[in-house]
Amino acid sequence: MIYRSKAPLRIGLAGGGTDVSPYCDLFGGAILNATISLYAYASIEPMPQEVIIIEAIDRTDKATYPLSSTLPIDGHLALAKGVYNRIVSQYGPVPSGFKLTSYVDAPAGSGLGTSSTLVVALIGAFAEWLKLPLGEYDIAHMAFEVERIELAMAGGKQDQYAATFGGVNFMEFYKDDTVIVNPLRIKKQYLYELENNLLLYFTATSRLSSTIIEAQSKNVTDNNTVSIEAMHQLKEQSRMMKEALLKGKLNDIGPILDFGFKHKKRMAAGISNDLMDELYDTALKAGATGGKITGAGGGGYMMFYCPGNSNYYVRQALARYGGTFNNYQFTDRGLATWSV
């Protein structure tokens, strides 16, 4: 028997960064995101041998360990080992040795929530194998605790919930790790148009999001008024985007993204750079009406809102920079698990 799972990556449409502590603990955060047809995958194959084999196919990384209750957290395959350690500590020993295999459709550091989504998929595979009584909020919160608390990886809270719930969601974040996921009922024609007009562009660079997020958190701790006010504006942007999508005000989406892009750059140093600013300006001159950096910033993916038929001209203008364009569809399902 093989126990499998997959969880969708996400694009953040508005409010990015307001899910990061201590901002959300002090002021409350709000984010609007949508899952897309790029995934993180995990599979567990039980084995009679008393060993644990972990393989990240996309990173050509593989290791074998004796079957035990704890795997060493040493910077090597940390996400998989962190999930295993949490599962065993909470639910007891696994029934046998096993091979755990994973891969992700986008590179690490892309800004699409790859690491958090992979954690959700890993938990899903164990839940399918061990028949764990975990609901959506349980899985998302466990993924957050594994990554952010137990492995001490800096970041926010949105990715784990997006990957688990799926769809287009308006999420609210408060102190004591309180998260409320509000699924949005957006008319199909509005989603089709958003999908048609929103160009996803990989800059062919990646970044370590933790350094940017740590700087952002420090700005709040240090009461940096410029950074905090920028986060307030991004929280407002999420409400603006929610109204535009629900009411079909599609011509407002580009300017709302542009509003957020300008404020996000004020949150912390390193969010944008000369290349990303040039890409942004080039896209606007070719017909885009707004855009953003996905994730924490500094590299990875950018996306641009291209109304009418400007998508074609924006692609032409950006082609000379050597990045790639990703086709995708919005998805309405989150984490899925099954066995064969």
Secondary structure, DSSP 8 states (H G I E B T S, - for coil): --EEEEEEEEEEEE-TTTTSTTHHHHH-EEEEEEEEEEEEEEEEEEESSSEEEEEEGGGTEEEEEES-S----SSSSHHHHHHHHHHHHHH---SSEEEEEEEESS-TTSSS-HHHHHHHHHHHHHHHHHT----HHHHHHHHHIIIIIIS-----SHHHHHHHH-SEEEEEEETTTEEEEEE----HHHHHHHHHHEEEEE-S----HHHHHHHHHHHHHTT-HHHHHHHHHHHHHHHHHHHHHHHT-GGGHHHHHHHHHHHHTTTSTTSS-HHHHHHHHHHHHTT--EEEE-TTSSSSEEEEE--TTHHHHHHHHHGGGT-EEE---B-S---EEEE-
